[in-house]
Amino acid sequence: MSSLLAAVLLTGCLASESPPGGGGLGVPGSANTAPQISGDPQFVAVMSEAYLFTPSASDAEGDALTFTVRNKPAWSAFDAATGRLQGIPQFGDVGNYDDVVISVSDGSATSSLPPFSIAVSRDELGSVTLEWQPPERNTDGSYAGDLAGYVIYWGIEPGNYDRQLRIENVGLTAYVVDSLTPATYYFAATAFNSVGVESDYSNEVVRSVVIN
C-alpha cells in the first residue's frame, strides 16, 4: 500500500453568516411619523445555548413604543416592551423556524424588520470539503490494484486526530465533513487496501469554521 496518500485539498467551508439587516418599512399614520426599527438577528441558534436578539427602535415624536412578533419559535420568549427575542432551544427544537417578523408601533403607525429565519442546530454549525488523489502505487512500487477506500482524520490539535470517518468507496475523491462546531481543525487522510492495511497519513491541512 502506498505509504503516503496524495495531498488532501480543502476547497472551502460552510460558515454561518448573519443576513444583512435593514430599517423597517413604515406604515404611515395620519400626521404621524412611523417609528424606525433596525437590527441584524442571528439566523442560527445552538441547542442548549442562549439565543438573544434585541432590535433598535426610535420614534421622531418620542411616542411610547410597543413591539410585537409574528411566527415566534415556541422555544423562545418575547418582550413587548423592548422587542427582545430570547430562548434556549433544546433537542426537540432542532429545525428551521421561518418568517419571523418583529414589528414596532407608536400606537398609530407600525414598522417591521424584514422577515428572518432561525435554524436551530444540535451544536454543529459548519462543514469543510476535502478532495484527494488516490494513490497509484504501493510502497514497493507495485500497482495499488486492491485499493478499498479511505479514512479521513481530524481534530483540533496538529497531529492529534480524535475523530475519523471511513469511506469504503475507491471511486470517491471528495467528501464534505459536516457537523463541525466553530473551531480550527486539522485534517489528514489515509488509504486502505482490501485486507485493511492502511497507509501513512497524508499531509496535514488546516481549516477554520467560524460564525459571523
Backbone as ProteinMPNN parsed JSONL, in Angstrom:
{"seq_chain_A": "MSSLLAAVLLTGCLASESPPGGGGLGVPGSANTAPQISGDPQFVAVMSEAYLFTPSASDAEGDALTFTVRNKPAWSAFDAATGRLQGIPQFGDVGNYDDVVISVSDGSATSSLPPFSIAVSRDELGSVTLEWQPPERNTDGSYAGDLAGYVIYWGIEPGNYDRQLRIENVGLTAYVVDSLTPATYYFAATAFNSVGVESDYSNEVVRSVVIN", "coords_chain_A": {"N_chain_A": [[0.834, -1.169, 0.0], [0.485, 2.207, -0.718], [2.643, 4.449, 0.919], [2.099, 7.053, 1.375], [-0.584, 9.003, 0.99], [-1.844, 11.034, -1.626], [-1.883, 14.634, -1.421], [-4.43, 16.019, 0.607], [-6.883, 18.23, -0.318], [-8.475, 21.108, 0.709], [-11.412, 22.649, -0.303], [-13.117, 24.557, 0.576], [-15.266, 25.978, 3.126], [-18.299, 25.798, 4.958], [-19.653, 28.438, 6.434], [-21.495, 29.861, 9.013], [-23.391, 32.76, 8.509], [-24.581, 36.007, 9.382], [-27.646, 37.322, 8.139], [-27.969, 40.301, 6.146], [-29.055, 43.224, 7.823], [-31.641, 45.718, 8.108], [-33.426, 48.835, 7.931], [-36.811, 49.082, 9.043], [-39.886, 48.954, 7.166], [-41.996, 51.542, 7.102], [-45.412, 52.092, 8.097], [-47.281, 54.641, 7.44], [-48.927, 56.814, 9.716], [-51.716, 59.125, 10.169], [-50.903, 62.173, 10.667], [-48.493, 61.522, 11.511], [-45.186, 60.384, 12.14], [-43.835, 57.327, 11.242], [-42.429, 54.926, 13.498], [-38.941, 53.925, 13.691], [-37.133, 50.93, 13.045], [-34.469, 48.641, 13.464], [-31.826, 46.206, 12.977], [-29.774, 43.231, 13.237], [-30.57, 40.17, 13.259], [-29.341, 37.009, 14.448], [-29.242, 34.094, 12.459], [-28.842, 31.531, 13.247], [-29.307, 29.298, 15.863], [-28.103, 27.596, 18.715], [-28.496, 24.418, 20.071], [-29.272, 24.1, 23.493], [-27.926, 26.394, 24.147], [-27.975, 29.927, 24.813], [-30.057, 32.007, 22.908], [-30.3, 35.286, 21.688], [-31.768, 38.262, 20.714], [-32.159, 41.695, 20.243], [-33.85, 44.298, 18.84], [-33.135, 47.633, 17.57], [-34.891, 50.632, 18.119], [-36.705, 53.652, 17.425], [-38.515, 56.775, 17.757], [-39.625, 59.596, 16.093], [-41.334, 61.483, 17.211], [-41.152, 60.895, 19.829], [-42.93, 59.098, 20.933], [-44.401, 56.542, 23.009], [-43.31, 53.206, 22.611], [-44.296, 49.993, 21.462], [-43.757, 46.501, 20.998], [-44.23, 43.779, 18.728], [-44.379, 40.315, 17.699], [-44.302, 38.017, 15.005], [-44.852, 34.634, 14.125], [-43.286, 33.505, 16.168], [-40.776, 31.399, 17.468], [-41.564, 28.434, 19.311], [-39.884, 27.789, 21.407], [-38.921, 30.142, 22.365], [-39.027, 33.352, 24.096], [-40.722, 36.5, 24.194], [-40.343, 39.996, 24.56], [-42.527, 42.528, 24.876], [-42.039, 45.143, 25.509], [-39.421, 45.779, 24.849], [-38.775, 44.437, 22.52], [-37.169, 42.273, 22.599], [-36.081, 39.06, 21.715], [-35.675, 35.914, 22.937], [-34.257, 32.808, 24.1], [-33.664, 29.329, 24.959], [-33.084, 26.841, 23.004], [-33.91, 23.333, 22.873], [-33.221, 19.76, 22.465], [-35.498, 18.741, 21.108], [-36.238, 20.93, 19.664], [-34.719, 21.299, 17.433], [-34.331, 22.369, 14.146], [-35.873, 24.331, 11.486], [-37.065, 27.653, 11.647], [-39.173, 29.732, 10.178], [-39.843, 32.938, 8.57], [-39.996, 34.83, 10.693], [-41.082, 37.771, 12.157], [-40.462, 40.891, 13.508], [-42.027, 43.674, 14.864], [-42.635, 47.194, 15.433], [-44.585, 49.626, 17.116], [-46.013, 52.881, 17.416], [-48.444, 53.34, 18.359], [-49.966, 54.503, 16.441], [-48.745, 54.115, 13.965], [-46.879, 51.536, 12.313], [-43.799, 49.769, 12.052], [-41.65, 47.316, 10.563], [-39.127, 44.795, 10.875], [-37.376, 43.133, 8.195], [-38.601, 39.872, 7.268], [-37.151, 37.024, 8.911], [-35.261, 33.973, 9.336], [-34.669, 31.338, 11.703], [-32.391, 28.885, 12.315], [-32.181, 26.052, 14.205], [-29.557, 24.347, 15.5], [-27.95, 21.272, 16.45], [-25.604, 21.795, 17.707], [-23.657, 21.889, 15.909], [-22.224, 23.412, 13.366], [-20.92, 23.937, 10.952], [-19.115, 23.083, 7.881], [-16.576, 21.411, 5.939], [-14.984, 20.896, 2.794], [-13.267, 18.218, 1.443], [-10.743, 17.123, -0.819], [-8.986, 14.652, -2.756], [-6.252, 12.805, -4.263], [-6.216, 9.516, -5.389], [-3.871, 7.005, -4.304], [-1.557, 5.473, -6.538], [0.411, 3.563, -6.459], [1.928, 0.953, -4.489], [4.079, 0.82, -1.562], [6.222, -0.712, -2.36], [6.404, -0.167, -4.979], [4.692, -1.512, -6.65], [1.58, -1.829, -8.46], [-1.297, -0.351, -7.082], [-3.679, -2.097, -6.987], [-5.574, -3.202, -5.328], [-6.862, -1.31, -3.844], [-9.148, -0.173, -1.428], [-10.498, 1.837, -0.05], [-10.785, 4.873, 1.942], [-9.686, 6.758, 4.822], [-10.662, 9.486, 6.678], [-9.243, 11.732, 8.874], [-9.494, 13.917, 11.703], [-8.999, 16.697, 13.967], [-8.669, 19.059, 16.709], [-6.144, 19.8, 17.292], [-2.807, 20.011, 16.045], [-1.706, 17.11, 14.363], [-3.045, 15.479, 16.146], [-5.58, 13.484, 16.045], [-8.735, 13.007, 16.866], [-11.076, 12.23, 15.773], [-12.652, 10.323, 13.201], [-13.454, 9.143, 9.898], [-14.593, 6.569, 7.924], [-14.382, 5.646, 4.58], [-15.663, 3.58, 2.314], [-15.305, 3.425, -0.551], [-13.748, 3.449, -3.403], [-13.927, 5.001, -5.624], [-14.623, 7.489, -4.823], [-13.5, 10.741, -4.468], [-13.773, 13.071, -3.102], [-15.176, 14.678, -0.264], [-17.626, 15.906, 1.976], [-17.183, 17.041, 5.129], [-19.274, 17.425, 7.706], [-21.244, 18.873, 10.384], [-19.682, 20.393, 12.211], [-18.504, 22.193, 14.92], [-17.772, 25.689, 15.641], [-14.371, 26.207, 15.194], [-10.799, 25.671, 14.83], [-9.617, 23.279, 12.625], [-7.668, 20.325, 12.04], [-6.746, 18.316, 9.409], [-6.211, 15.061, 8.012], [-5.545, 12.263, 5.811], [-5.853, 8.77, 4.973], [-5.234, 5.812, 2.962], [-6.656, 2.551, 2.408], [-6.27, -1.008, 1.864], [-7.745, -4.027, 0.421], [-7.48, -5.905, 2.435], [-7.433, -4.438, 4.677], [-5.057, -3.114, 5.308], [-3.495, -0.143, 6.123], [-2.454, 3.027, 4.848], [0.231, 5.447, 5.469], [-0.346, 8.66, 7.077], [-1.646, 11.344, 5.084], [-0.441, 14.571, 3.95], [-0.954, 17.218, 6.323], [-3.722, 19.371, 6.587], [-5.277, 22.555, 7.222], [-8.225, 24.049, 8.41], [-10.581, 26.567, 9.224], [-13.639, 26.892, 10.934], [-16.14, 29.191, 11.257], [-18.467, 31.449, 12.837], [-20.2, 34.171, 11.712]], "CA_chain_A": [[0.0, 0.0, 0.0], [1.258, 3.446, -0.773], [2.897, 4.951, 2.263], [1.673, 8.441, 1.514], [-1.686, 9.382, 0.123], [-1.672, 12.371, -2.199], [-2.348, 15.7, -0.533], [-5.842, 16.328, 0.717], [-7.066, 19.645, -0.589], [-9.751, 21.668, 1.133], [-11.871, 23.632, -1.274], [-13.96, 25.578, 1.173], [-16.034, 25.595, 4.296], [-19.574, 26.466, 5.113], [-19.664, 29.196, 7.671], [-22.751, 30.543, 9.215], [-23.286, 34.208, 8.452], [-25.819, 36.71, 9.665], [-28.192, 38.013, 6.984], [-27.909, 41.749, 6.31], [-30.218, 43.842, 8.416], [-32.036, 46.95, 7.461], [-34.501, 49.534, 8.577], [-38.124, 48.574, 8.735], [-40.714, 49.698, 6.252], [-43.014, 52.182, 7.918], [-46.778, 52.268, 7.656], [-47.507, 55.978, 7.989], [-50.187, 57.2, 10.293], [-52.195, 60.382, 9.589], [-49.88, 63.216, 10.671], [-47.522, 60.921, 12.425], [-44.047, 59.703, 11.517], [-43.724, 55.953, 11.711], [-41.182, 54.637, 14.212], [-37.887, 53.227, 12.952], [-36.623, 49.724, 13.691], [-33.344, 48.06, 12.734], [-31.102, 45.164, 13.711], [-29.273, 42.081, 12.486], [-30.753, 38.939, 14.048], [-28.604, 35.81, 14.062], [-30.174, 33.107, 11.939], [-28.505, 30.203, 13.781], [-29.351, 29.109, 17.308], [-27.462, 26.332, 19.063], [-29.191, 23.671, 21.109], [-28.797, 24.229, 24.879], [-27.238, 27.669, 24.325], [-28.909, 31.048, 24.774], [-30.234, 32.846, 21.718], [-30.787, 36.592, 22.117], [-31.759, 39.353, 19.743], [-32.951, 42.859, 20.607], [-33.736, 45.315, 17.799], [-33.072, 49.044, 17.947], [-36.072, 51.331, 17.629], [-36.834, 55.04, 17.854], [-39.674, 57.473, 17.21], [-39.309, 61.023, 15.952], [-42.161, 62.279, 18.137], [-40.915, 60.45, 21.199], [-44.066, 58.322, 21.435], [-44.107, 55.252, 23.629], [-43.265, 52.156, 21.605], [-44.552, 48.614, 21.835], [-43.269, 45.568, 19.993], [-44.942, 42.52, 18.517], [-43.636, 39.352, 16.894], [-45.101, 37.043, 14.279], [-44.158, 33.357, 13.917], [-42.293, 33.326, 17.227], [-40.496, 29.988, 17.8], [-42.166, 28.018, 20.578], [-38.867, 27.696, 22.461], [-38.437, 31.482, 22.694], [-39.893, 34.308, 24.785], [-40.668, 37.814, 23.547], [-40.63, 41.117, 25.445], [-43.23, 43.545, 24.099], [-41.543, 46.476, 25.851], [-38.098, 46.014, 24.265], [-38.602, 43.712, 21.277], [-36.165, 41.232, 22.794], [-36.435, 37.675, 21.459], [-34.64, 35.112, 23.572], [-34.637, 31.47, 24.499], [-32.638, 28.286, 24.92], [-33.695, 25.673, 22.352], [-33.478, 22.023, 23.327], [-33.089, 18.754, 21.414], [-36.725, 18.646, 20.326], [-36.452, 22.164, 18.914], [-33.831, 21.346, 16.277], [-35.085, 22.547, 12.909], [-35.91, 25.677, 10.933], [-38.198, 28.494, 12.027], [-39.159, 30.696, 9.086], [-40.729, 34.11, 8.513], [-40.135, 35.541, 11.966], [-41.159, 39.215, 11.896], [-40.581, 41.738, 14.701], [-42.564, 44.975, 14.496], [-42.742, 48.189, 16.496], [-45.686, 50.554, 16.888], [-46.136, 54.025, 18.33], [-49.864, 53.475, 18.632], [-50.634, 54.949, 15.22], [-48.052, 53.569, 12.801], [-46.08, 50.346, 12.599], [-42.675, 49.428, 11.18], [-41.237, 45.934, 10.788], [-37.908, 44.261, 10.294], [-37.626, 42.121, 7.17], [-38.737, 38.513, 7.818], [-35.914, 36.257, 9.013], [-35.39, 32.593, 9.782], [-33.731, 30.859, 12.71], [-32.132, 27.454, 12.226], [-31.67, 25.51, 15.461], [-28.628, 23.244, 15.263], [-27.616, 20.497, 17.642], [-24.383, 22.484, 18.156], [-22.687, 21.613, 14.873], [-22.673, 24.506, 12.525], [-20.18, 24.19, 9.726], [-18.59, 21.933, 7.151], [-15.467, 21.65, 5.022], [-14.921, 19.95, 1.684], [-11.943, 17.648, 1.216], [-10.504, 16.437, -2.091], [-7.708, 13.949, -2.745], [-5.877, 11.957, -5.392], [-5.946, 8.141, -4.913], [-2.516, 6.503, -4.574], [-1.5, 4.522, -7.652], [1.447, 2.552, -6.221], [2.268, 0.532, -3.141], [5.415, 1.26, -1.154], [7.236, -1.477, -3.088], [6.358, 0.235, -6.375], [3.689, -2.262, -7.396], [0.32, -1.135, -8.705], [-2.225, -0.476, -5.958], [-4.92, -2.56, -7.59], [-6.55, -3.663, -4.332], [-7.312, -0.175, -3.043], [-10.529, -0.419, -0.991], [-11.163, 3.024, 0.476], [-10.009, 5.928, 2.591], [-10.098, 7.188, 6.153], [-10.409, 10.901, 6.953], [-8.99, 12.001, 10.295], [-9.402, 15.337, 12.048], [-9.002, 17.085, 15.372], [-8.454, 20.495, 16.914], [-4.725, 19.999, 17.568], [-1.991, 19.454, 14.96], [-1.242, 15.747, 14.539], [-3.839, 14.758, 17.15], [-6.854, 13.296, 15.376], [-9.616, 12.23, 17.727], [-12.269, 11.838, 15.023], [-12.325, 9.713, 11.921], [-14.559, 8.724, 9.056], [-14.138, 5.547, 6.98], [-15.077, 5.718, 3.298], [-15.416, 2.337, 1.58], [-15.661, 3.698, -1.946], [-12.491, 3.882, -4.014], [-14.202, 5.982, -6.667], [-14.912, 8.777, -4.214], [-12.282, 11.54, -4.271], [-14.137, 14.297, -2.404], [-16.146, 14.404, 0.79], [-17.963, 17.034, 2.839], [-17.241, 16.73, 6.556], [-20.167, 18.418, 8.286], [-21.472, 18.805, 11.835], [-18.485, 20.925, 12.858], [-18.66, 23.399, 15.716], [-16.75, 26.682, 15.302], [-13.034, 25.887, 15.702], [-9.793, 25.401, 13.8], [-9.489, 21.835, 12.508], [-6.511, 19.784, 11.334], [-7.211, 17.144, 8.678], [-5.295, 14.192, 7.27], [-6.26, 11.122, 5.252], [-5.091, 7.569, 4.617], [-5.91, 4.857, 2.09], [-6.507, 1.172, 2.89], [-6.495, -1.996, 0.818], [-8.828, -4.985, 0.614], [-7.304, -6.665, 3.677], [-7.436, -3.486, 5.778], [-3.767, -2.47, 5.555], [-3.702, 1.295, 5.959], [-1.262, 3.8, 4.518], [0.584, 6.534, 6.368], [-1.154, 9.859, 6.911], [-1.322, 12.338, 4.063], [-0.077, 15.846, 4.541], [-1.985, 17.805, 7.174], [-4.255, 20.657, 6.141], [-5.969, 23.273, 8.305], [-9.385, 24.852, 8.0], [-11.336, 27.118, 10.348], [-15.079, 27.056, 10.804], [-16.491, 30.338, 12.086], [-19.798, 32.033, 12.731], [-20.104, 35.622, 11.614]], "C_chain_A": [[0.876, 1.227, 0.0], [1.433, 4.015, 0.617], [2.441, 6.384, 2.44], [0.586, 8.742, 0.509], [-1.441, 10.789, -0.402], [-2.361, 13.41, -1.336], [-3.854, 15.865, -0.569], [-6.005, 17.832, 0.556], [-8.439, 20.097, -0.121], [-10.175, 22.731, 0.138], [-12.796, 24.675, -0.67], [-14.638, 25.068, 2.413], [-17.317, 26.393, 4.32], [-19.557, 27.154, 6.455], [-20.992, 29.912, 7.796], [-22.528, 32.034, 9.226], [-24.636, 34.833, 8.757], [-26.335, 37.375, 8.414], [-28.13, 39.506, 7.2], [-29.185, 42.302, 6.892], [-30.593, 45.097, 7.666], [-33.177, 47.568, 8.224], [-35.832, 48.948, 8.168], [-38.851, 49.465, 7.748], [-41.889, 50.255, 7.036], [-44.386, 52.167, 7.267], [-47.239, 53.588, 8.233], [-48.885, 56.128, 8.611], [-50.553, 58.598, 9.803], [-51.179, 61.49, 9.752], [-48.723, 62.756, 11.536], [-46.406, 60.252, 11.629], [-43.921, 58.3, 12.102], [-42.418, 55.739, 12.471], [-40.208, 53.872, 13.318], [-37.428, 52.014, 13.753], [-35.514, 49.135, 12.829], [-32.688, 46.985, 13.595], [-30.742, 44.007, 12.803], [-29.425, 40.814, 13.32], [-29.872, 37.815, 13.538], [-29.591, 34.774, 13.543], [-29.793, 31.679, 12.308], [-28.6, 30.252, 15.298], [-28.802, 27.72, 17.605], [-28.209, 25.683, 20.225], [-28.487, 23.807, 22.454], [-27.969, 25.484, 25.116], [-28.228, 28.81, 24.119], [-28.879, 31.759, 23.425], [-30.836, 34.157, 22.183], [-30.675, 37.583, 20.977], [-32.685, 40.455, 20.225], [-32.79, 43.909, 19.522], [-33.559, 46.708, 18.399], [-34.283, 49.739, 17.358], [-36.109, 52.747, 18.192], [-38.058, 55.651, 17.198], [-39.405, 58.971, 17.222], [-40.097, 61.892, 16.924], [-41.965, 61.891, 19.595], [-42.071, 59.668, 21.787], [-43.592, 57.019, 22.093], [-44.226, 54.148, 22.58], [-43.605, 50.799, 22.216], [-44.166, 47.711, 20.663], [-44.18, 44.349, 19.913], [-44.064, 41.601, 17.67], [-44.614, 38.399, 16.225], [-44.252, 35.804, 14.003], [-43.011, 33.15, 14.913], [-42.044, 31.835, 17.455], [-41.025, 29.632, 19.18], [-41.165, 27.991, 21.724], [-38.397, 29.06, 22.949], [-39.485, 32.287, 23.454], [-39.688, 35.68, 24.152], [-41.09, 38.887, 24.532], [-41.253, 42.243, 24.627], [-42.737, 44.952, 24.393], [-40.223, 46.803, 25.167], [-37.911, 45.372, 22.893], [-37.606, 42.578, 21.383], [-36.764, 39.847, 22.566], [-35.33, 36.801, 22.029], [-35.175, 33.737, 23.938], [-33.459, 30.53, 24.428], [-33.276, 27.047, 24.294], [-33.096, 24.378, 22.87], [-33.501, 21.028, 22.159], [-34.314, 18.695, 20.512], [-37.016, 19.867, 19.479], [-35.577, 22.271, 17.675], [-34.665, 21.411, 14.999], [-35.049, 23.994, 12.471], [-37.199, 26.392, 11.32], [-38.195, 29.7, 11.087], [-40.111, 31.862, 9.319], [-41.019, 34.723, 9.877], [-40.099, 37.042, 11.668], [-41.353, 39.952, 13.211], [-40.984, 43.135, 14.245], [-42.598, 45.898, 15.707], [-43.842, 49.178, 16.126], [-45.64, 51.689, 17.898], [-47.594, 54.279, 18.694], [-50.655, 53.906, 17.431], [-50.041, 54.316, 13.971], [-47.144, 52.425, 13.239], [-44.968, 50.191, 11.58], [-42.202, 48.033, 11.54], [-39.85, 45.679, 10.226], [-38.273, 43.327, 9.144], [-37.775, 40.744, 7.815], [-37.378, 37.812, 7.861], [-36.214, 34.866, 9.527], [-34.341, 32.282, 10.842], [-33.6, 29.354, 12.55], [-31.529, 26.988, 13.54], [-30.838, 24.273, 15.148], [-28.349, 22.515, 16.565], [-26.349, 20.994, 18.316], [-23.301, 22.31, 17.109], [-23.051, 22.46, 13.672], [-21.982, 24.642, 11.182], [-19.722, 22.912, 9.048], [-17.399, 22.368, 6.313], [-15.494, 20.563, 3.958], [-13.48, 19.514, 1.474], [-11.891, 17.002, -0.165], [-9.139, 15.767, -2.035], [-7.496, 13.192, -4.049], [-5.577, 10.555, -4.865], [-4.504, 7.733, -5.203], [-2.55, 5.458, -5.69], [-0.531, 3.375, -7.396], [1.528, 2.195, -4.756], [3.685, 0.987, -2.815], [6.523, 0.498, -1.869], [7.229, -1.159, -4.583], [5.33, -0.495, -7.204], [2.39, -1.47, -7.508], [-0.659, -1.402, -7.564], [-3.601, -0.891, -6.457], [-5.96, -3.023, -6.599], [-6.961, -2.547, -3.376], [-8.792, -0.342, -2.707], [-11.235, 0.808, -0.448], [-10.208, 3.955, 1.185], [-10.529, 6.153, 4.011], [-9.709, 8.656, 6.302], [-10.283, 11.073, 8.462], [-9.007, 13.508, 10.531], [-9.478, 15.532, 13.558], [-8.722, 18.563, 15.489], [-7.014, 20.808, 17.337], [-3.915, 19.376, 16.44], [-1.509, 18.046, 15.291], [-2.008, 14.923, 15.542], [-5.262, 14.631, 16.625], [-7.763, 12.396, 16.212], [-10.922, 11.836, 17.046], [-11.839, 11.229, 13.686], [-13.58, 9.274, 11.205], [-14.031, 7.762, 8.003], [-15.01, 5.599, 5.729], [-14.722, 4.475, 2.497], [-15.909, 2.472, 0.148], [-14.432, 4.261, -2.635], [-12.717, 4.925, -5.098], [-14.477, 7.365, -6.136], [-13.612, 9.53, -3.956], [-12.582, 12.901, -3.657], [-15.2, 13.953, -1.372], [-16.373, 15.668, 1.611], [-18.056, 16.538, 4.278], [-18.095, 17.807, 7.205], [-20.283, 18.224, 9.792], [-20.249, 19.265, 12.612], [-18.829, 22.185, 13.638], [-17.573, 24.397, 15.342], [-15.42, 26.374, 15.988], [-12.08, 25.825, 14.52], [-9.518, 23.906, 13.799], [-8.268, 21.459, 11.675], [-6.924, 18.437, 10.718], [-6.044, 16.373, 8.073], [-6.111, 13.012, 6.768], [-5.301, 9.966, 5.017], [-5.895, 6.782, 3.586], [-5.728, 3.466, 2.694], [-6.855, 0.198, 1.768], [-7.553, -3.015, 1.234], [-8.697, -5.82, 1.877], [-7.158, -5.736, 4.882], [-6.114, -2.846, 6.104], [-3.885, -1.006, 5.183], [-2.388, 2.005, 5.684], [-0.896, 4.762, 5.636], [-0.377, 7.7, 6.135], [-0.698, 10.664, 5.69], [-0.709, 13.561, 4.747], [-1.251, 16.382, 5.362], [-2.417, 19.15, 6.607], [-5.124, 21.242, 7.236], [-7.117, 24.071, 7.717], [-10.12, 25.304, 9.249], [-12.803, 27.226, 9.989], [-15.484, 28.163, 11.785], [-17.962, 30.694, 11.904], [-19.636, 33.537, 12.697], [-21.338, 36.275, 12.204]], "O_chain_A": [[1.91, 1.258, 0.667], [0.487, 4.06, 1.403], [2.403, 6.879, 3.567], [0.828, 8.734, -0.698], [-0.893, 11.636, 0.304], [-3.306, 13.104, -0.609], [-4.473, 15.854, -1.633], [-5.33, 18.61, 1.229], [-9.453, 19.523, -0.518], [-9.39, 23.609, -0.22], [-13.215, 25.597, -1.369], [-14.595, 23.876, 2.719], [-17.409, 27.497, 3.783], [-19.455, 26.504, 7.495], [-21.527, 30.478, 6.843], [-21.6, 32.53, 9.865], [-25.687, 34.277, 8.439], [-25.542, 37.953, 7.67], [-28.23, 39.955, 8.342], [-30.28, 41.895, 6.5], [-29.933, 45.483, 6.702], [-33.816, 46.921, 9.054], [-35.969, 48.386, 7.081], [-38.457, 50.611, 7.529], [-42.692, 49.493, 7.576], [-44.509, 52.222, 6.043], [-47.563, 53.652, 9.419], [-49.879, 55.625, 8.086], [-49.765, 59.208, 9.08], [-50.537, 61.693, 8.722], [-48.07, 63.556, 12.207], [-46.644, 59.638, 10.589], [-43.905, 58.125, 13.32], [-41.397, 56.326, 12.11], [-40.601, 53.257, 12.326], [-37.343, 52.061, 14.981], [-35.612, 49.131, 11.602], [-32.964, 46.873, 14.79], [-31.33, 43.826, 11.737], [-28.49, 40.427, 14.022], [-29.674, 37.678, 12.331], [-30.662, 34.593, 14.122], [-30.343, 30.725, 11.759], [-28.039, 31.142, 15.937], [-29.012, 26.782, 16.836], [-28.51, 26.33, 21.228], [-27.269, 23.651, 22.549], [-27.367, 25.629, 26.18], [-29.189, 28.688, 23.359], [-27.817, 32.066, 22.884], [-31.773, 34.162, 22.98], [-29.622, 37.723, 20.356], [-33.839, 40.206, 20.573], [-31.673, 44.377, 19.301], [-33.804, 46.923, 19.585], [-34.663, 49.467, 16.219], [-35.612, 53.009, 19.287], [-38.578, 55.126, 16.214], [-39.008, 59.535, 18.241], [-39.597, 62.91, 17.404], [-42.553, 62.499, 20.489], [-42.195, 59.575, 23.008], [-42.532, 56.483, 21.77], [-45.142, 54.163, 21.757], [-43.238, 50.509, 23.355], [-44.239, 48.108, 19.5], [-44.808, 43.949, 20.893], [-43.127, 42.051, 17.01], [-45.63, 38.023, 16.81], [-43.069, 35.917, 13.683], [-41.927, 32.69, 14.557], [-42.999, 31.076, 17.62], [-40.943, 30.435, 20.109], [-41.545, 28.15, 22.884], [-37.562, 29.137, 23.851], [-40.669, 31.951, 23.456], [-38.611, 35.982, 23.637], [-42.071, 38.721, 25.257], [-40.587, 42.844, 23.784], [-42.989, 45.867, 23.609], [-39.927, 47.973, 24.927], [-36.979, 45.729, 22.173], [-37.233, 41.98, 20.373], [-37.799, 39.497, 23.134], [-34.17, 36.937, 21.641], [-36.382, 33.533, 24.067], [-32.396, 30.874, 23.91], [-33.942, 26.282, 24.991], [-31.928, 24.328, 23.255], [-33.766, 21.403, 21.017], [-34.186, 18.608, 19.29], [-37.936, 19.851, 18.662], [-35.685, 23.249, 16.935], [-35.582, 20.614, 14.797], [-34.289, 24.796, 13.014], [-38.28, 25.803, 11.318], [-37.333, 30.573, 11.182], [-41.037, 31.796, 10.127], [-42.156, 35.089, 10.174], [-39.183, 37.522, 11.0], [-42.299, 39.674, 13.949], [-40.361, 43.71, 13.352], [-42.59, 45.447, 16.852], [-44.005, 49.524, 14.956], [-45.284, 51.502, 19.061], [-47.929, 55.314, 19.271], [-51.87, 53.712, 17.378], [-50.766, 54.015, 13.022], [-46.704, 52.364, 14.387], [-45.161, 50.447, 10.391], [-42.332, 47.606, 12.687], [-39.451, 46.275, 9.225], [-39.377, 42.782, 9.126], [-37.125, 40.477, 8.826], [-36.556, 37.983, 6.961], [-37.283, 34.609, 10.081], [-33.267, 32.883, 10.871], [-34.59, 28.63, 12.64], [-30.476, 27.479, 13.947], [-31.339, 23.288, 14.607], [-28.495, 23.079, 17.65], [-26.08, 20.598, 19.45], [-22.13, 22.56, 17.395], [-24.081, 22.238, 13.037], [-22.442, 25.415, 10.342], [-19.912, 21.81, 9.563], [-17.235, 23.551, 6.016], [-15.968, 19.453, 4.196], [-12.582, 20.346, 1.344], [-12.868, 16.409, -0.622], [-8.236, 16.249, -1.352], [-8.426, 12.97, -4.824], [-4.749, 10.418, -3.965], [-3.969, 8.087, -6.254], [-3.478, 4.653, -5.763], [-0.628, 2.328, -8.036], [1.239, 3.015, -3.885], [4.403, 1.479, -3.685], [7.644, 0.996, -1.978], [7.944, -1.788, -5.363], [5.11, -0.136, -8.36], [2.145, -0.548, -6.731], [-0.827, -2.544, -7.135], [-4.565, -0.131, -6.362], [-7.117, -3.223, -6.969], [-7.357, -2.806, -2.24], [-9.603, -0.621, -3.591], [-12.464, 0.824, -0.387], [-8.989, 3.848, 1.053], [-11.655, 5.788, 4.346], [-8.555, 9.023, 6.076], [-11.129, 10.606, 9.223], [-8.589, 14.284, 9.671], [-9.947, 14.673, 14.305], [-8.554, 19.249, 14.481], [-6.702, 21.943, 17.697], [-4.289, 18.322, 15.926], [-0.966, 17.81, 16.37], [-1.657, 13.767, 15.775], [-6.058, 15.563, 16.745], [-7.58, 11.179, 16.257], [-11.775, 11.191, 17.655], [-10.801, 11.582, 13.127], [-14.627, 9.061, 11.816], [-13.11, 8.107, 7.263], [-16.237, 5.595, 5.821], [-13.585, 4.338, 2.046], [-16.796, 1.746, -0.303], [-14.112, 5.438, -2.465], [-11.794, 5.657, -5.453], [-14.558, 8.321, -6.907], [-12.717, 9.006, -3.293], [-11.735, 13.793, -3.689], [-16.017, 13.055, -1.578], [-15.433, 16.406, 1.906], [-18.908, 15.711, 4.603], [-17.696, 18.971, 7.255], [-19.499, 17.49, 10.394], [-19.826, 18.605, 13.561], [-19.38, 23.135, 13.082], [-16.55, 24.005, 14.781], [-15.352, 26.29, 17.214], [-12.492, 25.913, 13.364], [-9.221, 23.325, 14.843], [-7.886, 22.164, 10.742], [-7.39, 17.539, 11.419], [-5.032, 16.951, 7.677], [-7.227, 12.777, 7.23], [-4.094, 10.16, 4.88], [-7.076, 7.047, 3.364], [-4.757, 3.224, 3.41], [-7.617, 0.516, 0.854], [-8.181, -2.872, 2.283], [-9.683, -6.385, 2.35], [-6.804, -6.18, 5.974], [-6.024, -2.1, 7.079], [-4.314, -0.661, 4.082], [-1.342, 1.635, 6.219], [-1.616, 4.882, 6.627], [-1.115, 7.735, 5.15], [0.477, 10.658, 5.322], [-0.492, 13.573, 5.959], [-2.404, 16.03, 5.112], [-1.587, 19.963, 6.199], [-5.648, 20.514, 8.079], [-6.989, 24.687, 6.659], [-10.271, 24.546, 10.207], [-13.158, 27.607, 8.874], [-15.206, 28.082, 12.982], [-18.604, 30.285, 10.936], [-18.992, 34.111, 13.574], [-21.443, 37.501, 12.215]]}, "name": "protein", "num_of_chains": 1, "seq": "MSSLLAAVLLTGCLASESPPGGGGLGVPGSANTAPQISGDPQFVAVMSEAYLFTPSASDAEGDALTFTVRNKPAWSAFDAATGRLQGIPQFGDVGNYDDVVISVSDGSATSSLPPFSIAVSRDELGSVTLEWQPPERNTDGSYAGDLAGYVIYWGIEPGNYDRQLRIENVGLTAYVVDSLTPATYYFAATAFNSVGVESDYSNEVVRSVVIN"}
